């Protein structure tokens, strides 16, 4: 089983690929896939990774709180994406979501995940990986 950091990074790459696919196709079904993946990822992070990081990683509390806030902002955009029927509006919303997610991913990968990797044992990271995978709805 991959560790939680590997799983988070995998999800990030998967969503980036979906954004690239949307950019080239502008298909509403791809936007829906993006929303579904982000919902699943955020739910698992908030249920498993964030609580463990906040408790066991020095200096992670503020980063976890910021990450959760960014998830909440993304969820608002996701709700708007799911409601829109207008193709131009969909493009604008997906672009806005893409920018927000790129910012979130950059911060998580440059700050939070390196702290977690250096603070937690391989066994603990693998244990969290199992729980992260199981927490995805």
MDTraj code that builds the backbone (N, CA, C; nanometers):
import mdtraj as md
import numpy as np

residues = "UNK UNK UNK UNK UNK UNK UNK UNK UNK UNK UNK UNK UNK UNK UNK UNK UNK UNK UNK UNK UNK UNK UNK UNK UNK UNK UNK UNK UNK UNK UNK UNK UNK UNK UNK UNK UNK UNK UNK UNK UNK UNK UNK UNK UNK UNK UNK UNK UNK UNK UNK UNK UNK UNK UNK UNK UNK UNK UNK UNK UNK UNK UNK UNK UNK UNK UNK UNK UNK UNK UNK UNK UNK UNK UNK UNK UNK UNK UNK UNK UNK UNK UNK UNK UNK UNK UNK UNK UNK UNK UNK UNK UNK UNK UNK UNK UNK UNK UNK UNK UNK UNK UNK UNK UNK UNK UNK UNK UNK UNK UNK UNK UNK UNK UNK UNK UNK UNK UNK UNK UNK UNK UNK UNK UNK UNK UNK UNK UNK UNK UNK UNK UNK UNK UNK UNK UNK".split()
xyz = np.array([
    [0.0857, -0.1191, 0.0000],
    [0.0000, 0.0000, 0.0000],
    [0.0894, 0.1242, 0.0000],
    [0.0641, 0.2156, -0.0919],
    [0.1399, 0.3422, -0.0914],
    [0.1111, 0.4214, 0.0358],
    [0.2060, 0.5062, 0.0721],
    [0.1818, 0.5879, 0.1905],
    [0.0912, 0.7055, 0.1563],
    [0.0449, 0.7751, 0.2587],
    [-0.0535, 0.8815, 0.2412],
    [0.0001, 0.9937, 0.1515],
    [0.1271, 1.0224, 0.1619],
    [0.1840, 1.1293, 0.0796],
    [0.1828, 1.0889, -0.0675],
    [0.2212, 0.9649, -0.0962],
    [0.2167, 0.9164, -0.2345],
    [0.0745, 0.9224, -0.2898],
    [-0.0235, 0.8856, -0.2081],
    [-0.1630, 0.8877, -0.2528],
    [-0.2115, 1.0306, -0.2783],
    [-0.1742, 1.1225, -0.1909],
    [-0.2124, 1.2628, -0.2097],
    [-0.1495, 1.3169, -0.3378],
    [-0.0213, 1.2884, -0.3578],
    [0.0469, 1.3350, -0.4791],
    [-0.0160, 1.2737, -0.6041],
    [-0.0511, 1.1465, -0.5964],
    [-0.1172, 1.0808, -0.7100],
    [-0.2488, 1.1511, -0.7442],
    [-0.3273, 1.1818, -0.6411],
    [-0.4536, 1.2531, -0.6634],
    [-0.4289, 1.3887, -0.7279],
    [-0.3260, 1.4595, -0.6816],
    [-0.2952, 1.5910, -0.7381],
    [-0.2651, 1.5793, -0.8874],
    [-0.1828, 1.4811, -0.9255],
    [-0.1482, 1.4642, -1.0674],
    [-0.2719, 1.4258, -1.1488],
    [-0.3554, 1.3412, -1.0910],
    [-0.4771, 1.2977, -1.1607],
    [-0.5686, 1.4164, -1.1906],
    [-0.5861, 1.5038, -1.0929],
    [-0.6724, 1.6206, -1.1122],
    [-0.6093, 1.7182, -1.2115],
    [-0.4784, 1.7353, -1.2045],
    [-0.4109, 1.8214, -1.3027],
    [-0.4321, 1.7690, -1.4443],
    [-0.4254, 1.6359, -1.4603],
    [-0.4506, 1.5755, -1.5918],
    [-0.5941, 1.6011, -1.6368],
    [-0.6882, 1.5920, -1.5444],
    [-0.8285, 1.6186, -1.5793],
    [-0.8486, 1.7641, -1.6189],
    [-0.7830, 1.8568, -1.5488],
    [-0.7922, 1.9980, -1.5877],
    [-0.7362, 2.0177, -1.7287],
    [-0.6256, 1.9535, -1.7601],
    [-0.5663, 1.9645, -1.8943],
    [-0.6616, 1.9079, -1.9989],
    [-0.7253, 1.7979, -1.9648],
    [-0.8225, 1.7368, -2.0570],
    [-0.9412, 1.8312, -2.0794],
    [-0.9881, 1.8937, -1.9698],
    [-1.0985, 1.9886, -1.9834],
    [-1.0568, 2.1067, -2.0700],
    [-0.9347, 2.1568, -2.0486],
    [-0.8854, 2.2711, -2.1266],
    [-0.8875, 2.2428, -2.2767],
    [-0.8647, 2.1167, -2.3138],
    [-0.8620, 2.0847, -2.4564],
    [-0.9990, 2.0447, -2.5110],
    [-1.0894, 1.9960, -2.4261],
    [-1.2192, 1.9482, -2.4756],
    [-1.3373, 2.0372, -2.4369],
    [-1.3284, 2.1016, -2.3205],
    [-1.4384, 2.1824, -2.2636],
    [-1.5666, 2.1013, -2.2447],
    [-1.5493, 1.9714, -2.2203],
    [-1.6645, 1.8836, -2.2008],
    [-1.7143, 1.8929, -2.0566],
    [-1.8448, 1.9096, -2.0420],
    [-1.9045, 1.9181, -1.9088],
    [-1.8790, 1.7907, -1.8278],
    [-1.8734, 1.6756, -1.8955],
    [-1.8501, 1.5498, -1.8239],
    [-1.7122, 1.5476, -1.7572],
    [-1.6142, 1.6132, -1.8180],
    [-1.4804, 1.6209, -1.7582],
    [-1.4857, 1.7124, -1.6354],
    [-1.5600, 1.8217, -1.6455],
    [-1.5762, 1.9107, -1.5297],
    [-1.6388, 1.8347, -1.4135],
    [-1.7353, 1.7499, -1.4431],
    [-1.7984, 1.6687, -1.3395],
    [-1.6978, 1.5725, -1.2779],
    [-1.6131, 1.5116, -1.3596],
    [-1.5089, 1.4226, -1.3081],
    [-1.4146, 1.4977, -1.2147],
    [-1.3756, 1.6180, -1.2544],
    [-1.2878, 1.7009, -1.1710],
    [-1.3540, 1.7233, -1.0348],
    [-1.4793, 1.7629, -1.0374],
    [-1.5523, 1.7895, -0.9124],
    [-1.5610, 1.6646, -0.8257],
    [-1.5917, 1.5508, -0.8876],
    [-1.6018, 1.4252, -0.8126],
    [-1.4689, 1.3889, -0.7477],
    [-1.3610, 1.3992, -0.8241],
    [-1.2284, 1.3652, -0.7709],
    [-1.1887, 1.4589, -0.6565],
    [-1.2137, 1.5882, -0.6742],
    [-1.1789, 1.6838, -0.5689],
    [-1.2613, 1.6604, -0.4435],
    [-1.3889, 1.6292, -0.4592],
    [-1.4739, 1.5997, -0.3430],
    [-1.4198, 1.4795, -0.2653],
    [-1.3845, 1.3736, -0.3381],
    [-1.3337, 1.2514, -0.2741],
    [-1.2005, 1.2785, -0.2048],
    [-1.1133, 1.3500, -0.2727],
    [-0.9803, 1.3803, -0.2194],
    [-0.9909, 1.4656, -0.0922],
    [-1.0692, 1.5717, -0.0993],
    [-1.0825, 1.6617, 0.0158],
    [-1.1446, 1.5883, 0.1341],
    [-1.2432, 1.5048, 0.1082],
    [-1.3070, 1.4296, 0.2169],
    [-1.2057, 1.3391, 0.2869],
    [-1.1231, 1.2704, 0.2109],
    [-1.0238, 1.1804, 0.2695],
    [-0.9149, 1.2582, 0.3431],
    [-0.8705, 1.3697, 0.2850],
    [-0.7699, 1.4518, 0.3533],
    [-0.8231, 1.5016, 0.4872],
    [-0.9462, 1.5504, 0.4867],
    [-1.0036, 1.6071, 0.6082],
    [-1.0354, 1.5002, 0.7129],
    [-1.0676, 1.3802, 0.6686],
    [-1.1003, 1.2724, 0.7622],
    [-0.9766, 1.2046, 0.8202],
    [-0.8694, 1.1966, 0.7411],
    [-0.7544, 1.1157, 0.7811],
    [-0.6255, 1.1966, 0.7916],
    [-0.5839, 1.2561, 0.6805],
    [-0.4512, 1.3185, 0.6755],
    [-0.4426, 1.4428, 0.7635],
    [-0.5365, 1.5337, 0.7475],
    [-0.5275, 1.6593, 0.8214],
    [-0.5289, 1.6413, 0.9727],
    [-0.6191, 1.5591, 1.0271],
    [-0.6156, 1.5418, 1.1737],
    [-0.4825, 1.4823, 1.2224],
    [-0.4294, 1.3851, 1.1482],
    [-0.3024, 1.3237, 1.1886],
    [-0.1880, 1.4238, 1.1776],
    [-0.1854, 1.5000, 1.0694],
    [-0.0790, 1.5986, 1.0513],
    [-0.0865, 1.7058, 1.1598],
    [-0.2065, 1.7528, 1.1886],
    [-0.2234, 1.8579, 1.2892],
    [-0.1756, 1.8105, 1.4260],
    [-0.2026, 1.6845, 1.4571],
    [-0.1674, 1.6308, 1.5885],
    [-0.0196, 1.5924, 1.5987],
    [0.0359, 1.5345, 1.4923],
    [0.1668, 1.4692, 1.5033],
    [0.2824, 1.5400, 1.4325],
    [0.2528, 1.6486, 1.3594],
    [0.3582, 1.7161, 1.2823],
    [0.3746, 1.8580, 1.3365],
    [0.4939, 1.8859, 1.3893],
    [0.5205, 2.0204, 1.4428],
    [0.5028, 2.1257, 1.3341],
    [0.4316, 2.2317, 1.3676],
    [0.4123, 2.3429, 1.2753],
    [0.3096, 2.3196, 1.1673],
    [0.2349, 2.2104, 1.1765],
    [0.1388, 2.1778, 1.0701],
    [-0.0006, 2.2341, 1.0951],
    [-0.0331, 2.2705, 1.2187],
    [-0.1703, 2.3119, 1.2506],
    [-0.2198, 2.4244, 1.1599],
    [-0.1432, 2.5306, 1.1446],
    [-0.1860, 2.6441, 1.0620],
    [-0.1993, 2.6029, 0.9156],
    [-0.1096, 2.5167, 0.8685],
    [-0.1160, 2.4702, 0.7294],
    [-0.2398, 2.3844, 0.7062],
    [-0.2727, 2.3018, 0.8042],
    [-0.3931, 2.2180, 0.7953],
    [-0.5181, 2.3058, 0.7933],
    [-0.5211, 2.4062, 0.8806],
    [-0.6367, 2.4961, 0.8831],
    [-0.6513, 2.5703, 0.7510],
    [-0.5398, 2.6150, 0.6951],
    [-0.5445, 2.6834, 0.5658],
    [-0.5917, 2.5879, 0.4562],
    [-0.5421, 2.4654, 0.4594],
    [-0.5849, 2.3664, 0.3607],
    [-0.7343, 2.3393, 0.3679],
    [-0.7863, 2.3278, 0.4889],
    [-0.9301, 2.3042, 0.5065],
    [-1.0111, 2.4233, 0.4563],
    [-0.9607, 2.5440, 0.4789],
    [-1.0284, 2.6635, 0.4286],
    [-1.0282, 2.6644, 0.2760],
    [-0.9170, 2.6261, 0.2166],
    [-0.9094, 2.6196, 0.0705],
    [-1.0030, 2.5122, 0.0156],
    [-1.0187, 2.4026, 0.0881],
    [-1.1161, 2.3007, 0.0476],
    [-1.2572, 2.3598, 0.0478],
    [-1.2893, 2.4367, 0.1515],
    [-1.4227, 2.4966, 0.1609],
    [-1.4480, 2.5909, 0.0433],
    [-1.3476, 2.6694, 0.0075],
    [-1.3615, 2.7596, -0.1072],
    [-1.3784, 2.6796, -0.2359],
    [-1.3030, 2.5707, -0.2503],
    [-1.3154, 2.4862, -0.3693],
    [-1.4552, 2.4245, -0.3757],
    [-1.5081, 2.3838, -0.2605],
    [-1.6422, 2.3240, -0.2592],
    [-1.7488, 2.4235, -0.3074],
    [-1.7300, 2.5505, -0.2740],
    [-1.8248, 2.6518, -0.3230],
    [-1.8207, 2.6585, -0.4757],
    [-1.7010, 2.6600, -0.5313],
    [-1.6871, 2.6613, -0.6772],
    [-1.7431, 2.5328, -0.7384],
    [-1.7167, 2.4199, -0.6747],
    [-1.7681, 2.2921, -0.7242],
    [-1.9210, 2.2951, -0.7288],
    [-1.9821, 2.3496, -0.6255],
    [-2.1281, 2.3617, -0.6245],
    [-2.1789, 2.4457, -0.7405],
    [-2.1092, 2.5538, -0.7686],
    [-2.1483, 2.6399, -0.8806],
    [-2.1261, 2.5689, -1.0143],
    [-2.0176, 2.4941, -1.0262],
    [-1.9906, 2.4189, -1.1492],
    [-2.1011, 2.3162, -1.1723],
    [-2.1411, 2.2483, -1.0667],
    [-2.2443, 2.1450, -1.0804],
    [-2.3799, 2.2051, -1.1190],
    [-2.4017, 2.3322, -1.0865],
    [-2.5307, 2.3958, -1.1143],
    [-2.5394, 2.4611, -1.2514],
    [-2.4266, 2.5003, -1.3092],
    [-2.4330, 2.5777, -1.4326],
    [-2.4630, 2.4906, -1.5542],
    [-2.5388, 2.5460, -1.6440],
    [-2.5708, 2.4796, -1.7712],
    [-2.5097, 2.5562, -1.8883],
    [-2.4564, 2.6752, -1.8603],
    [-2.4003, 2.7608, -1.9633],
    [-2.2532, 2.7248, -1.9870],
    [-2.2174, 2.6928, -2.1114],
    [-2.0824, 2.6459, -2.1434],
    [-1.9756, 2.7513, -2.1137],
    [-2.0030, 2.8774, -2.1463],
    [-1.9042, 2.9823, -2.1205],
    [-1.8832, 3.0011, -1.9709],
    [-1.9932, 2.9996, -1.8960],
    [-1.9838, 3.0136, -1.7512],
    [-1.9083, 2.8939, -1.6918],
    [-1.9335, 2.7745, -1.7464],
    [-1.8633, 2.6547, -1.7008],
    [-1.7128, 2.6719, -1.7202],
    [-1.6719, 2.7208, -1.8362],
    [-1.5291, 2.7439, -1.8634],
    [-1.4690, 2.8394, -1.7607],
    [-1.5400, 2.9465, -1.7304],
    [-1.4910, 3.0456, -1.6330],
    [-1.4764, 2.9834, -1.4944],
    [-1.5776, 2.9083, -1.4530],
    [-1.5751, 2.8480, -1.3198],
    [-1.4657, 2.7420, -1.3072],
    [-1.4508, 2.6601, -1.4107],
    [-1.3463, 2.5566, -1.4068],
    [-1.2086, 2.6219, -1.4048],
    [-1.1922, 2.7304, -1.4780],
    [-1.0652, 2.8029, -1.4773],
    [-1.0365, 2.8594, -1.3379],
    [-1.1378, 2.9140, -1.2753],
    [-1.1230, 2.9677, -1.1395],
    [-1.0870, 2.8550, -1.0416],
    [-1.1535, 2.7418, -1.0550],
    [-1.1248, 2.6267, -0.9698],
    [-0.9821, 2.5764, -0.9942],
    [-0.9419, 2.5726, -1.1191],
    [-0.8075, 2.5257, -1.1536],
    [-0.7013, 2.6132, -1.0873],
    [-0.7211, 2.7426, -1.0891],
    [-0.6258, 2.8343, -1.0257],
    [-0.6222, 2.8120, -0.8746],
    [-0.7384, 2.7964, -0.8145],
    [-0.7454, 2.7745, -0.6697],
    [-0.6773, 2.6433, -0.6314],
    [-0.6999, 2.5398, -0.7091],
    [-0.6408, 2.4094, -0.6796],
    [-0.4897, 2.4132, -0.7024],
    [-0.4447, 2.4812, -0.8054],
    [-0.3004, 2.4919, -0.8308],
    [-0.2304, 2.5580, -0.7120],
    [-0.2924, 2.6623, -0.6579],
    [-0.2370, 2.7305, -0.5404],
    [-0.2332, 2.6351, -0.4213],
    [-0.3430, 2.5659, -0.3984],
    [-0.3545, 2.4722, -0.2862],
    [-0.2487, 2.3612, -0.2977],
    [-0.2369, 2.3033, -0.4160],
    [-0.1426, 2.1943, -0.4394],
    [0.0011, 2.2426, -0.4164],
    [0.0326, 2.3595, -0.4675],
    [0.1684, 2.4129, -0.4533],
    [0.2042, 2.4299, -0.3059],
    [0.1136, 2.4859, -0.2285],
    [0.1394, 2.5048, -0.0850],
    [0.1508, 2.3709, -0.0123],
    [0.0601, 2.2803, -0.0435],
    [0.0605, 2.1516, 0.0240],
    [0.1901, 2.0754, -0.0072],
    [0.2309, 2.0773, -0.1344],
    [0.3481, 2.0004, -0.1752],
    [0.4792, 2.0660, -0.1332],
    [0.4801, 2.1964, -0.1149],
    [0.6055, 2.2632, -0.0767],
    [0.6195, 2.2803, 0.0743],
    [0.5079, 2.2754, 0.1479],
    [0.5151, 2.2995, 0.2916],
    [0.4644, 2.1824, 0.3755],
    [0.3369, 2.1493, 0.3627],
    [0.2754, 2.0510, 0.4524],
    [0.3300, 1.9098, 0.4324],
    [0.3326, 1.8624, 0.3090],
    [0.3748, 1.7241, 0.2861],
    [0.5217, 1.6997, 0.3227],
    [0.6135, 1.7918, 0.2902],
    [0.7520, 1.7692, 0.3361],
    [0.7638, 1.7636, 0.4891],
    [0.6875, 1.8472, 0.5590],
    [0.6890, 1.8425, 0.7063],
    [0.6397, 1.7060, 0.7553],
    [0.5315, 1.6585, 0.6947],
    [0.4756, 1.5288, 0.7348],
    [0.5748, 1.4163, 0.7055],
    [0.6383, 1.4212, 0.5896],
    [0.7329, 1.3159, 0.5513],
    [0.8511, 1.3097, 0.6472],
    [0.8978, 1.4257, 0.6921],
    [1.0135, 1.4261, 0.7820],
    [0.9750, 1.3983, 0.9281],
    [0.8481, 1.4134, 0.9615],
    [0.8046, 1.3965, 1.1007],
    [0.7480, 1.2589, 1.1334],
    [0.6898, 1.1937, 1.0342],
    [0.6192, 1.0682, 1.0599],
    [0.6986, 0.9494, 1.0067],
    [0.6884, 0.8382, 1.0752],
    [0.7589, 0.7169, 1.0327],
    [0.6955, 0.6617, 0.9046],
    [0.7725, 0.5798, 0.8347],
    [0.7208, 0.5141, 0.7133],
    [0.5983, 0.4304, 0.7468],
    [0.6031, 0.3610, 0.8590],
    [0.4901, 0.2767, 0.8990],
    [0.3657, 0.3620, 0.9237],
    [0.3828, 0.4762, 0.9898],
    [0.2694, 0.5644, 1.0169],
    [0.2137, 0.6218, 0.8864],
    [0.3016, 0.6612, 0.7948],
    [0.2569, 0.7146, 0.6658],
    [0.1809, 0.6088, 0.5862],
    [0.2262, 0.4828, 0.5935],
    [0.1557, 0.3743, 0.5242],
    [0.0204, 0.3468, 0.5899],
    [0.0175, 0.3498, 0.7219],
    [-0.1083, 0.3321, 0.7960],
    [-0.2088, 0.4402, 0.7557],
    [-0.1609, 0.5643, 0.7485],
    [-0.2467, 0.6748, 0.7054],
    [-0.2893, 0.6572, 0.5590],
    [-0.2004, 0.6021, 0.4782],
    [-0.2341, 0.5773, 0.3379],
    [-0.3512, 0.4816, 0.3256],
    [-0.3478, 0.3745, 0.4041],
    [-0.4579, 0.2772, 0.4045],
    [-0.5884, 0.3455, 0.4446],
    [-0.5830, 0.4227, 0.5528],
    [-0.7024, 0.4924, 0.6030],
    [-0.7513, 0.5969, 0.5029],
    [-0.6579, 0.6682, 0.4390],
    [-0.6913, 0.7684, 0.3375],
    [-0.7671, 0.7028, 0.2226],
    [-0.7151, 0.5912, 0.1755],
    [-0.7770, 0.5193, 0.0636],
    [-0.9179, 0.4737, 0.1017],
    [-0.9323, 0.4223, 0.2242],
    [-1.0624, 0.3731, 0.2703],
    [-1.1617, 0.4860, 0.2952],
    [-1.1107, 0.6065, 0.3213],
    [-1.1992, 0.7199, 0.3531],
    [-1.2594, 0.7852, 0.2298],
    [-1.2094, 0.7512, 0.1126],
    [-1.2645, 0.8125, -0.0085],
    [-1.4036, 0.7562, -0.0344],
    [-1.5018, 0.8458, -0.0420],
    [-1.6394, 0.7974, -0.0631],
    [-1.6587, 0.7339, -0.2001],
])
top = md.Topology()
chain = top.add_chain()
for i, resn in enumerate(residues, 1):
    res = top.add_residue(resn, chain, resSeq=i)
    for name in ("N", "CA", "C"):
        top.add_atom(name, md.element.get_by_symbol(name[0]), res)
traj = md.Trajectory(xyz[None], top)
